Amino acid sequence: MKTIRQAIKVFLFMTLLTGAAYSLLITGMATLICLHRAGGSIIEKDGRRIGSTLVGQSFVNPRYFQPRPSATNYDAMPSGGSNLGPTSNSLKEAISKRRKALQVANGTDTEVPVDLLFASASGLDPEISPAAAQCQVRRIIKARHLDERAKTGIFTLIDKHIESPTFGLLGEPRINVLLLNLALDSLTEGRK
């Protein structure tokens, strides 16, 4: 009986230590060190939460830059890829459809950047490559009824939003789609 009481005490102590105290300590440290990220990197506009810089979201309106495809329709609960392999006919058909749709939507016959064709492993990537952003400019100008002079401003906007690889060596240059679209709205508000 004494052994059972000791086991229960150790169990309760370890539960409080690792389940509560450790969690509170790490959350507190994260909040102090990087407040914005610890809170989910939520972006607000006009007092309303519109998204997070850490989680991709769908932009279907042709006036905006569009993100990578998502196998989960940007739902964080079943986060994951399609799990289709390179020899899958379903994957080949999906990529072919995406390529044709993007070429029609963006008014180009040129090759579509690979990150706009393939869904990410998580289905929630918030970033695209600079090439993926640049190939969408023609569509955005047309949808926003802008003149060709606006093209230079939009390309400059893209260049300003390029993030370097993490620590200068991990990953590729990338652009956060939500931040780019917010900047696009600010740039074109006076040109409507």
Buried (B, 14 or more C-beta within 10 A) or exposed (E): EEEEEEEEEEEEEEEEEEEEEEEEEEEEEEEEEEEEEBEEBEBEEEEEEEBBBBBBBEBEEBBBBBBBBBBBEBEEEEBBBBEBEEEEEEBEEBBEEBBEEBBEBBEBEEEBBEBBBBBBEBBBBBBBBBBBBBBBBBBBBBBBEBEEEBBEBBBEBBEEBBBEEEEEEEEEEBBBBBBBBBBBEEBBEEEE
